[in-house]
Amino acid sequence: MSKDFIPSYKKISDSEFEKRIDAAYEIFKECICCPNECKVNRLDGQTSLCFSTDKPIVSSYTLHFGEEPLISGNRGAGNIFFGNCNLKCVYCQNYLISQNPQTEKNNEISVDQLSRIMLGLQSRKSHNIGLVSPTHFAAPIIHAIFLASKKGLNIPIIYNSNGYDSVQTLKLFDDIIDIYLPDFKYGDDETAKIYSKAKNYFEVTKSAIKEMYNQVGSELVIDNNVLMRGLIIRHLILPNGLADTERIFRFISELDKKIHISLMSQYYPTNNAHKYELINRTISYKEYQKAIDLLEKYELENGWVQEYESNDYYRPFFDESRDNPFKNE
């Protein structure tokens, strides 16, 4: 990493950091941490849709080499996979950790342990810390970043979410997160409700992405072919046009055509996808090409496109290994 780059969280005063931590935990008292707004007291051990208290659940942490090239670099992203999720995607490839709360309860750790995991990944020369599915653990994550920073953490932090984020919570990460990596899954709310049990997904995610954009902009800060700061929006092509790709790309182009898109073709039916006829297959080449054509139509020229055959390459094996679930070290 360049000696000239200083992660945003290194620039915040201790008093400001402590205010953010207190505000994040305050939200947990009647939880509105995410757009589900369950309003349970997670500080008191109550749970709801994400099946999580205030203690972070870390299902896996590893060097990951299968992210976008600017994120994985040549030493890997230091990914931390948080257990449980605020969505219930019927086709989730990480369902063994995202929708298995009774088992993942065993992976609850302290904030101090989470901070040490961050430092440990840095000591393994990871280019960054990738927070995968962080939304429902905002408070302990901010707290852990503060502790890790005091002990020498000095690499960019990636907020890698499903896009179903609260603007109020995202504002607590302003000047803490340097890289936002959200999904934008659906352009249609009814589809989101059927396949991810999410209400108002399109409007909620638009607002979340606008906030991320307001924080870091569209220009990427890159050093030695590794991303230091910026926004990348991931979009997964779904069978039968269920993602409503055109509506999503139209919104992004109206926000800023310079935004980087990571177009993903890796969909494969897993978890409970077999129960839903329209989503129980991989995408066709025609569907793949149509999504690429829509990038061109809306002049979204920055980013990456996965190869058509990618559904065979990016499968996790959390049932076989939590230390290296992608078998890529």
C-alpha positions in Angstrom: 0.0 0.0 0.0 1.2 3.5 -0.8 2.7 5.4 2.1 0.7 8.4 0.9 -2.7 6.8 1.3 -4.3 7.1 4.8 -7.6 5.1 5.4 -10.5 7.4 6.3 -10.9 5.8 9.8 -7.4 6.9 10.7 -8.4 10.5 10.3 -11.3 10.5 12.7 -10.8 11.8 16.3 -11.4 9.3 19.1 -14.3 11.4 20.4 -16.0 11.3 17.0 -15.4 7.6 16.7 -16.9 7.1 20.2 -20.0 9.1 19.3 -20.5 6.9 16.2 -20.2 3.7 18.4 -22.7 5.0 21.0 -25.1 6.0 18.2 -24.9 2.6 16.5 -25.5 0.7 19.7 -28.4 3.1 20.5 -30.1 1.9 17.3 -29.9 -1.7 18.6 -32.1 -0.8 21.6 -35.1 -0.7 19.4 -33.4 -2.1 16.3 -33.8 0.0 13.1 -30.3 -1.0 12.0 -31.6 -2.1 8.6 -34.7 -1.4 6.6 -36.6 -4.3 8.2 -36.9 -2.1 11.3 -37.7 -5.0 13.6 -37.6 -2.8 16.7 -36.4 -5.5 19.1 -33.9 -4.8 21.9 -30.8 -6.6 20.6 -28.7 -5.2 23.5 -31.0 -7.3 25.7 -30.6 -10.4 23.7 -33.8 -10.1 21.7 -33.7 -11.3 18.0 -35.9 -11.0 15.0 -35.5 -11.4 11.2 -31.6 -11.5 11.3 -31.6 -13.8 14.4 -28.7 -11.8 15.8 -28.1 -10.0 19.1 -25.5 -7.3 19.6 -22.6 -9.8 19.5 -21.0 -10.2 16.0 -21.1 -13.7 14.4 -18.1 -14.4 12.3 -18.7 -17.6 10.3 -15.4 -17.5 8.4 -12.4 -15.2 7.7 -9.9 -15.8 5.0 -7.8 -14.4 2.2 -10.0 -14.3 -0.9 -8.7 -14.2 -4.4 -12.0 -14.4 -6.3 -13.2 -10.8 -5.9 -12.8 -8.1 -8.6 -9.2 -7.7 -9.7 -8.7 -4.4 -8.0 -9.9 -5.8 -4.7 -8.2 -9.2 -4.7 -4.9 -7.9 -6.1 -2.1 -10.4 -5.9 -2.3 -10.9 -2.1 -6.0 -11.4 -1.6 -8.8 -9.5 0.1 -9.1 -10.1 3.8 -12.7 -11.2 3.9 -14.7 -11.5 7.1 -18.0 -13.4 6.5 -20.6 -12.5 9.0 -23.3 -15.0 9.9 -27.0 -14.6 9.4 -28.4 -11.9 7.1 -31.2 -9.3 6.9 -32.4 -10.8 3.6 -33.6 -14.4 3.0 -32.7 -15.0 -0.6 -34.0 -18.4 -1.7 -31.0 -18.8 -4.0 -28.3 -17.6 -1.6 -25.0 -19.3 -2.3 -23.8 -18.6 1.3 -27.0 -20.0 2.8 -25.1 -22.4 5.1 -23.9 -19.3 7.0 -26.6 -16.7 6.2 -29.7 -18.9 6.9 -28.5 -21.3 9.5 -28.9 -19.3 12.7 -28.9 -22.1 15.2 -25.5 -23.3 14.0 -24.0 -19.9 13.5 -24.9 -18.9 17.0 -21.9 -20.9 18.0 -19.7 -18.4 16.1 -20.6 -15.4 18.2 -17.4 -13.6 19.3 -16.5 -10.4 21.2 -15.8 -7.1 19.6 -12.2 -7.4 20.8 -11.9 -10.8 19.0 -13.3 -9.2 15.8 -10.7 -6.4 16.0 -8.0 -9.1 16.3 -9.3 -10.9 13.3 -8.9 -7.7 11.3 -5.4 -7.3 12.5 -4.6 -10.9 11.8 -5.7 -10.6 8.2 -3.6 -7.5 7.8 -0.6 -9.4 9.2 -1.2 -12.0 6.4 -0.6 -9.1 3.9 -4.3 -8.8 2.8 -4.8 -5.7 0.7 -7.9 -4.7 2.6 -10.6 -5.9 5.1 -13.7 -7.0 3.4 -16.8 -6.9 5.6 -19.2 -9.4 3.9 -22.8 -9.1 4.9 -22.1 -6.5 7.6 -25.4 -4.6 7.7 -26.9 -6.2 10.8 -23.7 -5.9 12.8 -23.0 -2.2 12.2 -22.4 -1.4 15.9 -19.9 -4.0 16.8 -18.1 -3.5 13.5 -17.6 0.2 14.0 -16.4 -0.6 17.6 -14.0 -3.2 16.3 -12.6 -0.9 13.6 -11.9 1.7 16.3 -10.1 -0.9 18.5 -8.1 -2.3 15.6 -7.1 1.1 14.4 -5.7 2.0 17.8 -3.6 -1.2 17.5 -2.2 -0.6 14.0 -4.9 -1.4 11.4 -4.0 0.6 8.4 -5.6 -0.8 5.3 -8.8 0.1 3.5 -12.1 -1.4 4.7 -14.7 -2.7 2.3 -18.4 -2.6 3.1 -19.7 -5.5 1.0 -23.5 -5.7 1.5 -26.6 -6.9 -0.3 -27.7 -3.3 -0.8 -30.6 -3.5 1.6 -29.1 -0.9 3.9 -30.4 1.9 6.1 -29.2 5.4 5.2 -29.2 6.3 8.9 -26.8 3.4 9.6 -24.7 4.1 6.5 -24.1 7.7 7.8 -22.4 6.2 10.8 -19.8 4.7 8.5 -19.1 8.0 6.7 -15.3 8.6 6.8 -14.8 5.1 8.2 -15.4 3.1 5.1 -13.3 3.8 2.0 -14.8 1.2 -0.3 -18.4 0.4 -0.8 -19.3 -2.8 -2.7 -23.1 -3.2 -2.6 -25.3 -5.6 -4.6 -28.2 -4.2 -6.5 -30.3 -7.3 -6.9 -33.7 -6.2 -8.1 -35.5 -3.5 -10.0 -38.9 -4.7 -9.0 -40.2 -4.8 -5.4 -42.6 -7.7 -5.9 -39.8 -9.9 -7.2 -37.6 -8.9 -4.2 -40.4 -9.8 -1.8 -40.9 -13.3 -3.4 -37.2 -14.2 -3.7 -35.5 -12.3 -0.8 -38.4 -11.6 1.6 -37.6 -7.9 1.3 -40.1 -5.0 1.3 -39.5 -1.9 -0.9 -36.1 -3.3 -2.1 -35.7 -1.0 -5.1 -36.4 2.3 -3.4 -34.4 1.3 -0.3 -31.4 0.2 -2.3 -31.5 3.4 -4.5 -31.4 5.5 -1.3 -28.6 3.4 0.1 -26.5 3.6 -3.0 -27.0 7.3 -3.3 -25.6 7.6 0.3 -22.6 5.5 -0.5 -22.0 7.6 -3.7 -22.3 10.8 -1.7 -19.6 9.5 0.7 -17.0 8.2 -1.8 -18.1 9.4 -5.2 -17.6 7.5 -8.5 -13.8 8.1 -9.1 -11.7 5.1 -7.9 -8.5 5.7 -6.0 -6.1 3.0 -7.1 -2.5 2.3 -6.0 -0.4 -0.4 -7.6 -3.5 -1.9 -9.2 -5.3 -2.2 -5.9 -8.4 -0.2 -5.0 -8.0 2.2 -2.1 -11.3 4.1 -2.2 -14.4 4.1 -4.3 -17.8 2.6 -5.1 -18.4 -0.6 -7.1 -22.0 -1.8 -7.6 -22.5 -5.5 -8.2 -25.4 -6.8 -10.2 -26.2 -10.5 -10.6 -28.0 -11.6 -13.8 -31.0 -13.7 -12.9 -32.9 -16.1 -15.1 -36.1 -14.9 -16.9 -35.2 -11.2 -16.4 -36.2 -11.4 -12.7 -33.5 -8.9 -11.7 -35.0 -6.2 -14.0 -31.5 -5.2 -15.0 -32.6 -2.4 -17.3 -34.4 -0.5 -14.5 -31.3 -0.8 -12.3 -28.9 0.4 -15.0 -31.1 3.3 -15.9 -31.0 4.5 -12.3 -27.2 4.1 -12.1 -26.7 6.0 -15.3 -28.8 8.8 -14.1 -26.9 9.0 -10.9 -23.4 8.9 -12.6 -22.3 7.1 -15.7 -18.8 6.9 -14.3 -19.8 4.5 -11.5 -18.1 1.1 -11.9 -20.4 -1.9 -12.4 -19.4 -5.5 -11.7 -21.8 -7.6 -13.9 -22.0 -11.1 -12.5 -23.1 -14.2 -14.4 -22.3 -16.7 -11.7 -25.9 -17.4 -10.7 -26.7 -21.1 -10.1 -29.8 -22.6 -8.4 -28.9 -23.5 -4.8 -30.5 -23.3 -1.4 -34.3 -23.3 -2.0 -34.2 -22.2 -5.7 -35.6 -25.6 -6.7 -38.9 -24.6 -5.2 -39.3 -21.7 -7.7 -39.7 -22.6 -11.3 -38.6 -19.3 -12.8 -35.3 -19.3 -11.0 -34.4 -23.0 -11.0 -31.8 -22.9 -13.8 -28.6 -21.0 -14.7 -28.8 -18.1 -17.1 -28.9 -18.5 -20.8 -26.3 -16.9 -23.1 -29.0 -14.8 -24.6 -29.8 -13.4 -21.1 -26.1 -12.8 -20.5 -25.7 -10.9 -23.7 -28.8 -8.8 -23.1 -27.3 -7.6 -19.8 -24.1 -6.6 -21.5 -26.1 -4.8 -24.2 -27.8 -2.8 -21.5 -24.5 -1.7 -20.1 -23.8 -0.3 -23.5 -27.2 1.2 -23.9 -26.9 3.2 -20.6 -23.2 4.1 -21.3 -22.0 2.3 -18.2 -18.5 1.7 -19.5 -16.5 1.3 -16.2 -16.2 -2.0 -14.5 -16.0 -5.7 -15.1 -18.1 -8.5 -16.7 -17.8 -12.1 -15.6 -17.3 -14.7 -18.2 -20.5 -16.6 -19.2 -19.3 -19.8 -17.6 -18.7 -18.2 -14.2 -21.4 -20.2 -12.4 -18.8 -23.0 -12.1 -16.0 -20.9 -10.7 -17.2 -19.0 -7.6 -18.9 -21.5 -5.4 -18.2 -21.5 -1.7 -17.8 -24.7 0.3 -18.6 -23.6 3.9 -19.6 -27.1 4.7 -16.1 -28.4 4.0 -13.9 -25.6 5.3 -14.5 -22.3 7.2 -10.8 -21.4 6.9 -10.7 -21.6 3.1 -14.3 -22.0 1.7 -13.4 -20.9 -1.8 -10.4 -23.2 -2.1 -8.3 -20.4 -3.6 -5.2 -20.1 -1.4 
